[in-house]
């Protein structure tokens, strides 16, 4: 019975989470990301009061980790309900990029205050403060008062998925640069010379493409190649 109650609690929190303002920047691909959050929740026993929590989420540099280490190593500063929600995400990892990326997440609550006003009014003031601060990594979240940190996990999952296209592009670009750096100097020089000729004479673009395929390096230069194709 207790297990069912706990499951209900974190699902209740998930379904009552609303991201009012998400960060305007994607999560960092090659470094840590610090997200300054404001979490707003109506007190369950006093509908006229809103608890405003303020703190920071730290998403460490993405890393490949084993499934068994997800819950043990990914969370610091979260309660049991948030961990149970992450357990659920782990069991559905095929469709959840947060686990594929292996972000390690920690949270620190700096302050909280209770305000007497409507949720709409408090939210409007908080959003105004965040906008005026011009913080690209700030988030405003509405949720339940308990277990409130489940909202942070859900918000982070949403932001990871929103950041995924940017992260994937940057990962792939870095991989191509690294592989290109390991390419024999003679091949690099041959390719660069072919690019210069094709830039001067669009009729040579097809010949450039054949060279890239023949040397097995087309993937590394495909962006530059297709730019020439479009320009031609």
C-alpha positions in Angstrom: 0.0 0.0 0.0 2.8 2.3 0.8 4.5 1.6 -2.5 1.3 2.5 -4.4 0.9 5.7 -2.3 4.5 6.7 -3.2 3.9 6.0 -6.9 0.8 8.1 -6.7 2.7 11.0 -5.1 5.3 11.3 -7.7 2.9 10.9 -10.6 0.6 13.5 -9.0 3.6 15.8 -8.8 4.6 15.1 -12.4 1.1 15.8 -13.8 0.9 19.0 -11.8 4.2 20.4 -13.0 4.1 23.3 -15.4 7.3 24.9 -16.8 6.2 28.6 -17.0 9.6 29.8 -18.3 12.3 27.4 -19.6 15.9 28.5 -20.1 16.6 30.2 -23.4 19.8 28.2 -23.9 20.3 24.5 -24.3 22.3 22.5 -21.8 26.1 22.8 -22.3 27.4 19.9 -24.4 31.0 19.9 -23.1 30.8 21.4 -19.7 28.6 21.9 -16.6 25.3 23.8 -16.7 23.9 25.8 -13.8 20.2 26.5 -13.9 18.7 28.9 -11.5 15.2 27.8 -10.7 12.2 29.3 -9.0 9.6 26.8 -7.9 6.1 28.0 -7.0 3.6 25.9 -5.2 0.3 26.6 -3.5 0.1 25.5 0.1 -2.3 22.5 0.3 -3.9 23.6 3.5 -4.0 27.3 2.7 -5.0 28.1 -1.0 -4.3 31.8 -0.5 -0.6 31.3 0.1 2.2 30.4 -2.4 5.5 29.0 -1.4 8.4 30.3 -3.6 11.5 28.2 -3.6 14.7 29.4 -5.1 17.8 27.4 -5.9 20.2 26.0 -8.4 20.3 22.8 -10.5 23.8 21.7 -11.6 24.0 19.4 -14.6 27.4 18.0 -14.9 29.1 17.4 -18.2 27.4 14.6 -20.1 29.0 11.2 -19.8 28.4 7.6 -20.7 27.4 5.6 -17.6 26.0 2.2 -17.0 22.3 1.7 -16.3 23.0 0.4 -12.9 24.7 3.7 -11.9 21.9 6.0 -13.0 20.1 6.4 -9.7 23.1 5.9 -7.5 25.3 8.5 -9.3 22.9 10.9 -11.1 21.2 12.6 -8.2 22.5 14.6 -5.3 20.2 16.6 -3.0 16.9 15.0 -4.1 14.3 13.2 -2.0 12.9 9.7 -2.3 10.0 10.6 -4.5 12.3 12.2 -7.1 14.5 9.1 -7.0 11.5 6.9 -7.6 10.5 9.0 -10.6 14.0 8.6 -12.0 13.7 4.8 -11.4 10.6 5.0 -13.6 12.5 6.9 -16.3 15.3 4.3 -16.1 12.9 1.5 -16.9 11.8 3.4 -20.0 15.3 4.5 -21.0 14.8 3.7 -24.7 12.6 6.8 -25.0 14.2 9.1 -22.4 17.3 11.0 -23.6 18.2 12.1 -20.0 19.4 8.6 -19.3 21.1 8.1 -22.7 23.1 11.3 -22.1 24.0 10.3 -18.6 23.8 13.7 -17.1 24.6 13.9 -13.4 22.2 16.2 -11.6 22.4 17.9 -8.2 20.2 20.5 -6.7 20.7 23.1 -4.0 17.8 25.1 -2.4 19.0 28.5 -1.4 15.8 30.0 0.1 12.0 29.8 0.3 9.3 32.2 1.3 5.5 32.1 1.6 3.6 34.8 -0.2 -0.1 35.7 0.3 -1.5 36.2 -3.2 -2.9 34.3 -6.1 -0.7 31.9 -8.1 -1.1 34.0 -11.2 0.0 37.2 -9.5 3.0 35.6 -7.9 4.0 33.9 -11.1 3.8 37.1 -13.0 6.1 38.9 -10.6 8.6 36.1 -10.5 8.7 35.9 -14.3 9.3 39.6 -14.5 12.2 39.4 -12.1 13.7 36.6 -14.1 13.4 38.4 -17.4 14.9 41.6 -15.9 17.9 39.5 -14.6 18.5 38.4 -18.3 19.6 35.0 -17.1 19.7 32.5 -20.1 19.7 29.6 -17.7 16.8 30.6 -15.5 13.6 28.6 -15.1 10.3 29.2 -13.5 8.3 26.2 -12.5 4.9 25.7 -11.0 4.2 22.5 -9.0 3.0 20.9 -5.9 4.3 21.7 -2.4 5.3 18.1 -1.7 7.1 16.2 -3.2 8.2 19.4 -5.0 11.6 18.2 -6.2 9.9 15.7 -8.5 9.0 18.8 -10.5 12.7 19.6 -10.9 13.4 16.1 -12.3 10.5 16.4 -14.7 11.6 19.9 -15.8 15.2 18.7 -16.4 14.0 15.7 -18.4 12.0 18.1 -20.6 15.0 20.5 -21.0 17.4 17.6 -21.9 15.0 16.6 -24.7 14.8 20.2 -25.9 18.6 20.5 -25.8 19.2 17.1 -27.5 19.4 18.4 -31.2 22.0 21.0 -30.2 24.0 18.6 -28.2 23.9 15.9 -30.9 25.1 18.4 -33.5 28.0 19.6 -31.3 29.0 16.0 -30.3 29.1 15.0 -34.0 31.0 18.1 -35.1 33.6 17.5 -32.3 33.9 13.9 -33.4 34.4 14.8 -37.0 37.0 17.4 -36.0 38.9 14.9 -33.9 38.8 12.3 -36.7 39.9 14.9 -39.2 42.9 15.8 -37.0 43.9 12.2 -37.0 43.7 12.1 -40.8 47.1 11.8 -42.7 48.5 15.2 -43.6 48.8 14.2 -47.3 45.0 13.5 -47.5 44.1 16.7 -45.7 46.3 18.7 -48.1 44.8 16.9 -51.1 41.2 17.5 -49.9 41.9 21.2 -49.1 43.4 21.8 -52.6 40.4 20.1 -54.2 38.0 22.4 -52.2 39.9 25.4 -53.4 39.6 24.3 -57.0 35.9 23.6 -56.6 35.2 26.9 -55.0 36.8 28.6 -58.0 35.1 26.4 -60.6 31.7 24.9 -59.7 32.1 22.3 -62.5 34.7 20.6 -60.3 32.3 20.0 -57.3 31.4 16.5 -58.6 35.1 15.7 -58.9 35.5 16.9 -55.3 32.7 14.6 -54.1 34.3 11.6 -55.8 37.6 12.4 -54.1 36.0 12.6 -50.7 34.3 9.2 -51.3 37.5 7.6 -52.6 39.5 8.7 -49.6 36.8 7.7 -47.2 36.4 11.1 -45.7 33.1 12.3 -47.1 31.4 12.3 -43.7 34.0 14.7 -42.3 33.6 17.2 -45.0 29.9 16.8 -46.0 28.8 20.1 -44.6 31.3 22.1 -46.6 30.7 19.9 -49.6 26.9 20.5 -49.6 27.5 24.2 -49.1 29.3 24.2 -52.4 26.6 22.2 -54.0 23.9 24.6 -52.9 26.0 27.6 -53.9 26.5 26.0 -57.3 
